[in-house]
Amino acid sequence: MSNIITGQYVQIAQTPASVGERIFARLIDIVVLFIYAYAAFYFVTYIDENIHDLDTWVVPFLTYIPFLFYTAICETLTHGQTVGKFLLHTRVVMVDGSAPTFGAILLRWILLPIDLWLTSGMGTLAIILTRNNQRLGDLAAGTMVIKTDNINQIHVSLDEFYSVSRHYRPTYPEAAELSQGQIDVIEQVMADSADYDEQRVRQLSQKVQQTLGIRPQKGSDANFLITLLYDYRFYATQII
């Protein structure tokens, strides 16, 4: 497990994907590429036999470029996932927990041939020995592959949050002591349903409880943090 300290000094835990999960996800991606290559072969054959006046750049653009840039395209469009990673519930993130930048994704793609060539030996060993199970491309790009939880996802409607009724009765008066920076962290963790992680939410909840000296009422860690958001908004509107 990797502990990340945000800009507001809140510690968040992210669990690196295991070696087995990473290899299995890669095998799935290879199968996807073989299926695409098989379909592309017949597509090119059809083009050659039936369409003779098509611009010469169209065929390689529609066939070879997606094949070569598969991982870079997928991870850019899906915020760090390929088909294999999606099925294995894993995702590429920066080591600080943020979404991967295009530059980081591109660097991982450039070094992918080296990592694949070493996968049967030293490449796998590098993933095992590094703290966050990082391959060479991850180490160079400052990224890691983490596990994600897509079963008990939660999404907080910030529109609903910002329209707290004046008749609302807060549960935790201590919410008024939170800073805007701390509220920003809670909002980011709870609103991003794509990256929702129960362990991440639990650790943030415990940190807030410790900081404010709160003993939460019945309910999950997620409900506790959501209630704090509502309570904070209530108290904030009282001074406007």
C-alpha atoms as an extended CHARMM CRD file, in Angstrom:
* protein
*
       240  EXT
         1         1  MET       CA              0.0000000000        0.0000000000        0.0000000000  PROA      1               0.0000000000
         2         2  SER       CA              1.2800000000        3.4510000000       -0.9240000000  PROA      2               0.0000000000
         3         3  ASN       CA              0.6130000000        6.4360000000        1.3320000000  PROA      3               0.0000000000
         4         4  ILE       CA              0.1750000000        9.7770000000       -0.4340000000  PROA      4               0.0000000000
         5         5  ILE       CA              0.2300000000       13.1690000000        1.2650000000  PROA      5               0.0000000000
         6         6  THR       CA             -1.9010000000       15.7510000000       -0.5030000000  PROA      6               0.0000000000
         7         7  GLY       CA             -1.2300000000       19.4770000000       -0.6590000000  PROA      7               0.0000000000
         8         8  GLN       CA             -3.5170000000       19.8830000000        2.3590000000  PROA      8               0.0000000000
         9         9  TYR       CA             -1.4850000000       17.3290000000        4.3570000000  PROA      9               0.0000000000
        10        10  VAL       CA             -4.1800000000       14.6670000000        4.2860000000  PROA      10              0.0000000000
        11        11  GLN       CA             -2.8390000000       11.1530000000        3.9510000000  PROA      11              0.0000000000
        12        12  ILE       CA             -4.5290000000        8.9480000000        1.3470000000  PROA      12              0.0000000000
        13        13  ALA       CA             -3.7800000000        5.2790000000        0.7290000000  PROA      13              0.0000000000
        14        14  GLN       CA             -3.5780000000        3.6920000000       -2.7030000000  PROA      14              0.0000000000
        15        15  THR       CA             -2.9570000000       -0.0260000000       -3.2430000000  PROA      15              0.0000000000
        16        16  PRO       CA             -0.5710000000       -0.8750000000       -6.1110000000  PROA      16              0.0000000000
        17        17  ALA       CA             -1.7480000000       -3.5220000000       -8.5440000000  PROA      17              0.0000000000
        18        18  SER       CA              0.0100000000       -6.8570000000       -8.0860000000  PROA      18              0.0000000000
        19        19  VAL       CA              2.4200000000       -8.3810000000      -10.5780000000  PROA      19              0.0000000000
        20        20  GLY       CA             -0.1750000000      -11.0110000000      -11.5130000000  PROA      20              0.0000000000
        21        21  GLU       CA             -2.8470000000       -8.4010000000      -12.1480000000  PROA      21              0.0000000000
        22        22  ARG       CA             -0.5140000000       -6.3660000000      -14.3330000000  PROA      22              0.0000000000
        23        23  ILE       CA              0.6150000000       -9.3650000000      -16.3810000000  PROA      23              0.0000000000
        24        24  PHE       CA             -2.9340000000      -10.6650000000      -16.8070000000  PROA      24              0.0000000000
        25        25  ALA       CA             -4.1440000000       -7.2020000000      -17.8740000000  PROA      25              0.0000000000
        26        26  ARG       CA             -1.3170000000       -7.0740000000      -20.4320000000  PROA      26              0.0000000000
        27        27  LEU       CA             -2.2820000000      -10.5000000000      -21.7930000000  PROA      27              0.0000000000
        28        28  ILE       CA             -5.8560000000       -9.2970000000      -22.2580000000  PROA      28              0.0000000000
        29        29  ASP       CA             -4.5680000000       -6.2470000000      -24.1240000000  PROA      29              0.0000000000
        30        30  ILE       CA             -2.4590000000       -8.4910000000      -26.3630000000  PROA      30              0.0000000000
        31        31  VAL       CA             -5.5510000000      -10.5660000000      -27.1940000000  PROA      31              0.0000000000
        32        32  VAL       CA             -7.4380000000       -7.3510000000      -28.0060000000  PROA      32              0.0000000000
        33        33  LEU       CA             -4.6110000000       -6.2660000000      -30.3090000000  PROA      33              0.0000000000
        34        34  PHE       CA             -4.5510000000       -9.6320000000      -32.1060000000  PROA      34              0.0000000000
        35        35  ILE       CA             -8.2990000000       -9.3990000000      -32.6940000000  PROA      35              0.0000000000
        36        36  TYR       CA             -7.8610000000       -5.8690000000      -34.0160000000  PROA      36              0.0000000000
        37        37  ALA       CA             -4.9630000000       -6.9450000000      -36.2450000000  PROA      37              0.0000000000
        38        38  TYR       CA             -7.0610000000       -9.8050000000      -37.6460000000  PROA      38              0.0000000000
        39        39  ALA       CA             -9.9300000000       -7.4210000000      -38.4260000000  PROA      39              0.0000000000
        40        40  ALA       CA             -7.5270000000       -4.8300000000      -39.8600000000  PROA      40              0.0000000000
        41        41  PHE       CA             -6.0230000000       -7.4190000000      -42.2300000000  PROA      41              0.0000000000
        42        42  TYR       CA             -9.4120000000       -8.1300000000      -43.7700000000  PROA      42              0.0000000000
        43        43  PHE       CA            -10.2020000000       -4.4250000000      -43.8690000000  PROA      43              0.0000000000
        44        44  VAL       CA             -7.0190000000       -3.6850000000      -45.8170000000  PROA      44              0.0000000000
        45        45  THR       CA             -7.7370000000       -6.6150000000      -48.1390000000  PROA      45              0.0000000000
        46        46  TYR       CA            -11.2220000000       -5.2860000000      -48.8290000000  PROA      46              0.0000000000
        47        47  ILE       CA             -9.8690000000       -1.7870000000      -49.4960000000  PROA      47              0.0000000000
        48        48  ASP       CA             -7.2850000000       -3.1070000000      -51.9530000000  PROA      48              0.0000000000
        49        49  GLU       CA             -9.8500000000       -5.1590000000      -53.8500000000  PROA      49              0.0000000000
        50        50  ASN       CA            -12.7810000000       -2.7520000000      -53.9440000000  PROA      50              0.0000000000
        51        51  ILE       CA            -11.6500000000        0.8420000000      -53.4470000000  PROA      51              0.0000000000
        52        52  HSD       CA             -8.8330000000        2.0250000000      -55.6920000000  PROA      52              0.0000000000
        53        53  ASP       CA             -9.1900000000        5.7860000000      -55.4840000000  PROA      53              0.0000000000
        54        54  LEU       CA             -8.9510000000        6.0840000000      -51.7010000000  PROA      54              0.0000000000
        55        55  ASP       CA             -6.2270000000        8.4150000000      -50.3890000000  PROA      55              0.0000000000
        56        56  THR       CA             -3.1130000000        6.4360000000      -49.4890000000  PROA      56              0.0000000000
        57        57  TRP       CA             -2.9270000000        7.8020000000      -45.9180000000  PROA      57              0.0000000000
        58        58  VAL       CA             -6.3720000000        6.5550000000      -44.9210000000  PROA      58              0.0000000000
        59        59  VAL       CA             -5.5170000000        2.8400000000      -44.6990000000  PROA      59              0.0000000000
        60        60  PRO       CA             -2.4800000000        3.1410000000      -42.3880000000  PROA      60              0.0000000000
        61        61  PHE       CA             -4.2730000000        5.7770000000      -40.3170000000  PROA      61              0.0000000000
        62        62  LEU       CA             -7.2220000000        3.4730000000      -39.6650000000  PROA      62              0.0000000000
        63        63  THR       CA             -5.1980000000        0.2980000000      -39.1510000000  PROA      63              0.0000000000
        64        64  TYR       CA             -1.5740000000        0.6600000000      -38.0950000000  PROA      64              0.0000000000
        65        65  ILE       CA             -1.7130000000        3.8350000000      -35.9780000000  PROA      65              0.0000000000
        66        66  PRO       CA             -4.3960000000        2.5470000000      -33.5410000000  PROA      66              0.0000000000
        67        67  PHE       CA             -2.4600000000       -0.7260000000      -33.2630000000  PROA      67              0.0000000000
        68        68  LEU       CA              0.8590000000        0.9630000000      -32.4670000000  PROA      68              0.0000000000
        69        69  PHE       CA             -0.5390000000        3.6120000000      -30.1250000000  PROA      69              0.0000000000
        70        70  TYR       CA             -3.0980000000        1.3610000000      -28.4230000000  PROA      70              0.0000000000
        71        71  THR       CA             -1.9680000000        1.8610000000      -24.8120000000  PROA      71              0.0000000000
        72        72  ALA       CA             -1.2940000000        5.5840000000      -25.1940000000  PROA      72              0.0000000000
        73        73  ILE       CA             -4.6670000000        6.1990000000      -26.8530000000  PROA      73              0.0000000000
        74        74  CYS       CA             -6.6260000000        4.1270000000      -24.3240000000  PROA      74              0.0000000000
        75        75  GLU       CA             -4.9120000000        5.5490000000      -21.2430000000  PROA      75              0.0000000000
        76        76  THR       CA             -5.3610000000        9.1010000000      -22.5150000000  PROA      76              0.0000000000
        77        77  LEU       CA             -9.0470000000        8.7440000000      -23.3760000000  PROA      77              0.0000000000
        78        78  THR       CA            -10.0140000000        6.6950000000      -20.3010000000  PROA      78              0.0000000000
        79        79  HSD       CA             -7.8770000000        8.4160000000      -17.6570000000  PROA      79              0.0000000000
        80        80  GLY       CA             -5.3380000000        5.6380000000      -17.2180000000  PROA      80              0.0000000000
        81        81  GLN       CA             -7.0320000000        2.4330000000      -18.3410000000  PROA      81              0.0000000000
        82        82  THR       CA             -6.7600000000       -0.0100000000      -21.2230000000  PROA      82              0.0000000000
        83        83  VAL       CA             -9.2300000000       -2.8210000000      -21.8570000000  PROA      83              0.0000000000
        84        84  GLY       CA             -7.1010000000       -5.1490000000      -19.7380000000  PROA      84              0.0000000000
        85        85  LYS       CA             -6.7980000000       -2.6720000000      -16.8740000000  PROA      85              0.0000000000
        86        86  PHE       CA            -10.5390000000       -2.0020000000      -16.9720000000  PROA      86              0.0000000000
        87        87  LEU       CA            -11.3530000000       -5.7080000000      -16.7000000000  PROA      87              0.0000000000
        88        88  LEU       CA             -8.8060000000       -6.1900000000      -13.9040000000  PROA      88              0.0000000000
        89        89  HSD       CA            -10.0230000000       -3.0550000000      -12.0600000000  PROA      89              0.0000000000
        90        90  THR       CA             -6.6700000000       -1.2730000000      -12.2050000000  PROA      90              0.0000000000
        91        91  ARG       CA             -5.6660000000        2.1890000000      -13.3910000000  PROA      91              0.0000000000
        92        92  VAL       CA             -2.5510000000        4.2700000000      -14.0890000000  PROA      92              0.0000000000
        93        93  VAL       CA             -2.0970000000        7.3030000000      -11.8270000000  PROA      93              0.0000000000
        94        94  MET       CA              0.7360000000        9.6610000000      -10.9810000000  PROA      94              0.0000000000
        95        95  VAL       CA              2.6080000000        8.7100000000       -7.8110000000  PROA      95              0.0000000000
        96        96  ASP       CA              0.8430000000       11.5470000000       -5.9610000000  PROA      96              0.0000000000
        97        97  GLY       CA             -2.5340000000        9.9870000000       -6.8020000000  PROA      97              0.0000000000
        98        98  SER       CA             -3.5270000000       12.4770000000       -9.4940000000  PROA      98              0.0000000000
        99        99  ALA       CA             -4.6130000000       11.6040000000      -13.0270000000  PROA      99              0.0000000000
       100       100  PRO       CA             -1.7090000000       10.7810000000      -15.3760000000  PROA      100             0.0000000000
       101       101  THR       CA             -0.5280000000       13.5770000000      -17.6380000000  PROA      101             0.0000000000
       102       102  PHE       CA             -0.2570000000       13.0830000000      -21.3860000000  PROA      102             0.0000000000
       103       103  GLY       CA              3.5330000000       13.4010000000      -21.1190000000  PROA      103             0.0000000000
       104       104  ALA       CA              3.6640000000       10.6210000000      -18.5210000000  PROA      104             0.0000000000
       105       105  ILE       CA              1.4390000000        8.3620000000      -20.6200000000  PROA      105             0.0000000000
       106       106  LEU       CA              3.5790000000        9.0220000000      -23.7010000000  PROA      106             0.0000000000
       107       107  LEU       CA              6.8000000000        8.2190000000      -21.8100000000  PROA      107             0.0000000000
       108       108  ARG       CA              5.3070000000        4.9690000000      -20.5160000000  PROA      108             0.0000000000
       109       109  TRP       CA              4.3710000000        4.0740000000      -24.0890000000  PROA      109             0.0000000000
       110       110  ILE       CA              7.8610000000        4.8530000000      -25.4050000000  PROA      110             0.0000000000
       111       111  LEU       CA              9.4500000000        2.5610000000      -22.8200000000  PROA      111             0.0000000000
       112       112  LEU       CA              6.8230000000       -0.1770000000      -23.2040000000  PROA      112             0.0000000000
       113       113  PRO       CA              8.8550000000       -2.2280000000      -25.7540000000  PROA      113             0.0000000000
       114       114  ILE       CA             11.7560000000       -2.4030000000      -23.2970000000  PROA      114             0.0000000000
       115       115  ASP       CA              9.4480000000       -3.4580000000      -20.4550000000  PROA      115             0.0000000000
       116       116  LEU       CA              7.7610000000       -6.0830000000      -22.6110000000  PROA      116             0.0000000000
       117       117  TRP       CA             11.1090000000       -7.4860000000      -23.7140000000  PROA      117             0.0000000000
       118       118  LEU       CA             12.1510000000       -7.7460000000      -20.0700000000  PROA      118             0.0000000000
       119       119  THR       CA              8.7830000000       -9.0270000000      -18.8120000000  PROA      119             0.0000000000
       120       120  SER       CA              9.9170000000      -12.6470000000      -18.8070000000  PROA      120             0.0000000000
       121       121  GLY       CA             12.8180000000      -11.8410000000      -16.5030000000  PROA      121             0.0000000000
       122       122  MET       CA             14.1580000000       -8.5450000000      -15.1880000000  PROA      122             0.0000000000
       123       123  GLY       CA             11.0170000000       -6.6000000000      -16.1090000000  PROA      123             0.0000000000
       124       124  THR       CA              8.9140000000       -8.7060000000      -13.7560000000  PROA      124             0.0000000000
       125       125  LEU       CA             11.6590000000       -8.5570000000      -11.1460000000  PROA      125             0.0000000000
       126       126  ALA       CA             11.6370000000       -4.7470000000      -11.3000000000  PROA      126             0.0000000000
       127       127  ILE       CA              7.8920000000       -4.7010000000      -10.6100000000  PROA      127             0.0000000000
       128       128  ILE       CA              8.3310000000       -7.0880000000       -7.6810000000  PROA      128             0.0000000000
       129       129  LEU       CA             11.2440000000       -5.2160000000       -6.0980000000  PROA      129             0.0000000000
       130       130  THR       CA              9.9510000000       -1.6490000000       -6.4030000000  PROA      130             0.0000000000
       131       131  ARG       CA              7.8310000000       -0.3820000000       -3.5600000000  PROA      131             0.0000000000
       132       132  ASN       CA              4.8410000000        0.5210000000       -5.7250000000  PROA      132             0.0000000000
       133       133  ASN       CA              5.1970000000       -2.3760000000       -8.1940000000  PROA      133             0.0000000000
       134       134  GLN       CA              6.4740000000       -0.0580000000      -10.9180000000  PROA      134             0.0000000000
       135       135  ARG       CA              7.9350000000       -1.1180000000      -14.2470000000  PROA      135             0.0000000000
       136       136  LEU       CA             10.7260000000        0.9070000000      -15.8620000000  PROA      136             0.0000000000
       137       137  GLY       CA              8.2180000000        3.0680000000      -17.7270000000  PROA      137             0.0000000000
       138       138  ASP       CA              6.4550000000        3.8890000000      -14.4590000000  PROA      138             0.0000000000
       139       139  LEU       CA              9.7050000000        4.8360000000      -12.7390000000  PROA      139             0.0000000000
       140       140  ALA       CA             10.6750000000        7.1400000000      -15.6000000000  PROA      140             0.0000000000
       141       141  ALA       CA              7.2200000000        8.7280000000      -15.9150000000  PROA      141             0.0000000000
       142       142  GLY       CA              6.5050000000        9.0340000000      -12.1930000000  PROA      142             0.0000000000
       143       143  THR       CA              3.4310000000        6.8120000000      -12.4070000000  PROA      143             0.0000000000
       144       144  MET       CA              2.0880000000        3.6620000000      -10.7890000000  PROA      144             0.0000000000
       145       145  VAL       CA             -0.7460000000        1.2280000000      -11.4570000000  PROA      145             0.0000000000
       146       146  ILE       CA             -3.2690000000        0.9840000000       -8.6240000000  PROA      146             0.0000000000
       147       147  LYS       CA             -6.2930000000       -1.1270000000       -7.8150000000  PROA      147             0.0000000000
       148       148  THR       CA             -9.7000000000        0.5160000000       -8.1620000000  PROA      148             0.0000000000
       149       149  ASP       CA            -13.0330000000       -0.3670000000       -6.6160000000  PROA      149             0.0000000000
       150       150  ASN       CA            -15.9600000000       -0.2320000000       -9.0450000000  PROA      150             0.0000000000
       151       151  ILE       CA            -18.4510000000       -2.1070000000       -6.8670000000  PROA      151             0.0000000000
       152       152  ASN       CA            -19.3830000000        0.2740000000       -4.0660000000  PROA      152             0.0000000000
       153       153  GLN       CA            -18.8470000000        3.5350000000       -5.8770000000  PROA      153             0.0000000000
       154       154  ILE       CA            -20.4750000000        6.6620000000       -4.5250000000  PROA      154             0.0000000000
       155       155  HSD       CA            -21.1330000000        9.9680000000       -6.1850000000  PROA      155             0.0000000000
       156       156  VAL       CA            -21.9920000000       13.1850000000       -4.3810000000  PROA      156             0.0000000000
       157       157  SER       CA            -23.9450000000       15.7310000000       -6.3910000000  PROA      157             0.0000000000
       158       158  LEU       CA            -22.1740000000       18.9830000000       -5.6990000000  PROA      158             0.0000000000
       159       159  ASP       CA            -25.1330000000       20.8790000000       -7.1690000000  PROA      159             0.0000000000
       160       160  GLU       CA            -27.2790000000       19.3680000000       -4.4450000000  PROA      160             0.0000000000
       161       161  PHE       CA            -24.5820000000       20.0890000000       -1.8790000000  PROA      161             0.0000000000
       162       162  TYR       CA            -24.4280000000       23.7590000000       -2.8120000000  PROA      162             0.0000000000
       163       163  SER       CA            -28.1910000000       24.1400000000       -2.4930000000  PROA      163             0.0000000000
       164       164  VAL       CA            -28.4280000000       23.2140000000        1.2010000000  PROA      164             0.0000000000
       165       165  SER       CA            -31.7730000000       24.3120000000        2.5660000000  PROA      165             0.0000000000
       166       166  ARG       CA            -31.8990000000       27.0360000000        5.1890000000  PROA      166             0.0000000000
       167       167  HSD       CA            -33.9350000000       24.6030000000        7.2830000000  PROA      167             0.0000000000
       168       168  TYR       CA            -31.0570000000       22.1220000000        7.3170000000  PROA      168             0.0000000000
       169       169  ARG       CA            -29.8670000000       21.1300000000       10.7920000000  PROA      169             0.0000000000
       170       170  PRO       CA            -26.1400000000       20.2980000000       11.0110000000  PROA      170             0.0000000000
       171       171  THR       CA            -24.9640000000       17.1230000000       12.6890000000  PROA      171             0.0000000000
       172       172  TYR       CA            -21.3610000000       18.0700000000       13.4680000000  PROA      172             0.0000000000
       173       173  PRO       CA            -20.7210000000       21.6310000000       14.7170000000  PROA      173             0.0000000000
       174       174  GLU       CA            -16.9860000000       20.9010000000       14.3640000000  PROA      174             0.0000000000
       175       175  ALA       CA            -17.4260000000       21.1160000000       10.5860000000  PROA      175             0.0000000000
       176       176  ALA       CA            -17.2240000000       24.8980000000       10.9210000000  PROA      176             0.0000000000
       177       177  GLU       CA            -13.5580000000       24.5050000000       11.9210000000  PROA      177             0.0000000000
       178       178  LEU       CA            -12.5730000000       22.9290000000        8.5940000000  PROA      178             0.0000000000
       179       179  SER       CA            -10.5320000000       25.0210000000        6.1960000000  PROA      179             0.0000000000
       180       180  GLN       CA            -11.4560000000       25.4780000000        2.5550000000  PROA      180             0.0000000000
       181       181  GLY       CA             -8.3990000000       23.4440000000        1.6070000000  PROA      181             0.0000000000
       182       182  GLN       CA             -9.5770000000       20.5060000000        3.7170000000  PROA      182             0.0000000000
       183       183  ILE       CA            -13.0630000000       20.7610000000        2.2360000000  PROA      183             0.0000000000
       184       184  ASP       CA            -11.5510000000       20.7240000000       -1.2550000000  PROA      184             0.0000000000
       185       185  VAL       CA             -9.8160000000       17.4230000000       -0.4560000000  PROA      185             0.0000000000
       186       186  ILE       CA            -13.0320000000       15.8330000000        0.8620000000  PROA      186             0.0000000000
       187       187  GLU       CA            -14.9960000000       17.0350000000       -2.1740000000  PROA      187             0.0000000000
       188       188  GLN       CA            -12.3840000000       15.6650000000       -4.5750000000  PROA      188             0.0000000000
       189       189  VAL       CA            -12.3060000000       12.2360000000       -2.9290000000  PROA      189             0.0000000000
       190       190  MET       CA            -16.0920000000       11.8980000000       -2.6580000000  PROA      190             0.0000000000
       191       191  ALA       CA            -17.0780000000       13.4140000000       -6.0090000000  PROA      191             0.0000000000
       192       192  ASP       CA            -14.7370000000       11.3630000000       -8.1990000000  PROA      192             0.0000000000
       193       193  SER       CA            -16.8180000000        8.2040000000       -8.6100000000  PROA      193             0.0000000000
       194       194  ALA       CA            -14.4380000000        6.8220000000      -11.2560000000  PROA      194             0.0000000000
       195       195  ASP       CA            -11.6170000000        6.5590000000       -8.7060000000  PROA      195             0.0000000000
       196       196  TYR       CA            -13.6850000000        5.7910000000       -5.6090000000  PROA      196             0.0000000000
       197       197  ASP       CA            -11.7520000000        3.6520000000       -3.1540000000  PROA      197             0.0000000000
       198       198  GLU       CA            -13.2240000000        2.4820000000        0.1760000000  PROA      198             0.0000000000
       199       199  GLN       CA             -9.8110000000        2.3030000000        1.8450000000  PROA      199             0.0000000000
       200       200  ARG       CA             -9.0220000000        5.8190000000        0.6540000000  PROA      200             0.0000000000
       201       201  VAL       CA            -12.3220000000        7.1410000000        2.0350000000  PROA      201             0.0000000000
       202       202  ARG       CA            -11.8400000000        5.2770000000        5.3320000000  PROA      202             0.0000000000
       203       203  GLN       CA             -8.3920000000        6.7270000000        5.9060000000  PROA      203             0.0000000000
       204       204  LEU       CA             -9.5420000000       10.2540000000        5.0750000000  PROA      204             0.0000000000
       205       205  SER       CA            -12.5110000000        9.8400000000        7.4400000000  PROA      205             0.0000000000
       206       206  GLN       CA            -10.2410000000        8.7100000000       10.2700000000  PROA      206             0.0000000000
       207       207  LYS       CA             -7.8840000000       11.6320000000        9.6560000000  PROA      207             0.0000000000
       208       208  VAL       CA            -10.7460000000       14.1320000000        9.8340000000  PROA      208             0.0000000000
       209       209  GLN       CA            -12.1370000000       12.5010000000       12.9790000000  PROA      209             0.0000000000
       210       210  GLN       CA             -8.7360000000       12.7410000000       14.6330000000  PROA      210             0.0000000000
       211       211  THR       CA             -8.2010000000       16.3440000000       13.5660000000  PROA      211             0.0000000000
       212       212  LEU       CA            -11.6030000000       17.5880000000       14.7650000000  PROA      212             0.0000000000
       213       213  GLY       CA            -11.9940000000       15.2340000000       17.7210000000  PROA      213             0.0000000000
       214       214  ILE       CA            -15.2850000000       13.8850000000       16.3690000000  PROA      214             0.0000000000
       215       215  ARG       CA            -16.8960000000       10.5710000000       17.2270000000  PROA      215             0.0000000000
       216       216  PRO       CA            -19.1020000000        9.9120000000       14.1930000000  PROA      216             0.0000000000
       217       217  GLN       CA            -22.6930000000        8.7660000000       14.5610000000  PROA      217             0.0000000000
       218       218  LYS       CA            -23.9500000000        5.5740000000       12.9390000000  PROA      218             0.0000000000
       219       219  GLY       CA            -23.2040000000        5.2310000000        9.2480000000  PROA      219             0.0000000000
       220       220  SER       CA            -20.3450000000        4.5600000000        6.8760000000  PROA      220             0.0000000000
       221       221  ASP       CA            -17.1940000000        6.6260000000        6.4710000000  PROA      221             0.0000000000
       222       222  ALA       CA            -18.6250000000        7.9250000000        3.2100000000  PROA      222             0.0000000000
       223       223  ASN       CA            -21.8200000000        9.1110000000        4.9280000000  PROA      223             0.0000000000
       224       224  PHE       CA            -19.7450000000       10.8070000000        7.6160000000  PROA      224             0.0000000000
       225       225  LEU       CA            -17.7420000000       12.7890000000        5.0560000000  PROA      225             0.0000000000
       226       226  ILE       CA            -20.8520000000       13.6970000000        3.0610000000  PROA      226             0.0000000000
       227       227  THR       CA            -22.5190000000       14.9760000000        6.2370000000  PROA      227             0.0000000000
       228       228  LEU       CA            -19.4630000000       17.1060000000        6.9900000000  PROA      228             0.0000000000
       229       229  LEU       CA            -19.7430000000       18.6790000000        3.5380000000  PROA      229             0.0000000000
       230       230  TYR       CA            -23.3700000000       19.5870000000        4.1620000000  PROA      230             0.0000000000
       231       231  ASP       CA            -22.6080000000       20.8640000000        7.6550000000  PROA      231             0.0000000000
       232       232  TYR       CA            -19.6950000000       22.9720000000        6.4510000000  PROA      232             0.0000000000
       233       233  ARG       CA            -21.8380000000       24.5180000000        3.7270000000  PROA      233             0.0000000000
       234       234  PHE       CA            -24.5670000000       25.2910000000        6.2740000000  PROA      234             0.0000000000
       235       235  TYR       CA            -22.1690000000       27.1240000000        8.5780000000  PROA      235             0.0000000000
       236       236  ALA       CA            -20.5200000000       28.9170000000        5.6570000000  PROA      236             0.0000000000
       237       237  THR       CA            -23.8650000000       30.3570000000        4.5490000000  PROA      237             0.0000000000
       238       238  GLN       CA            -24.5490000000       31.6990000000        8.0130000000  PROA      238             0.0000000000
       239       239  ILE       CA            -21.7660000000       34.2800000000        7.7080000000  PROA      239             0.0000000000
       240       240  ILE       CA            -22.6720000000       35.5230000000        4.2190000000  PROA      240             0.0000000000
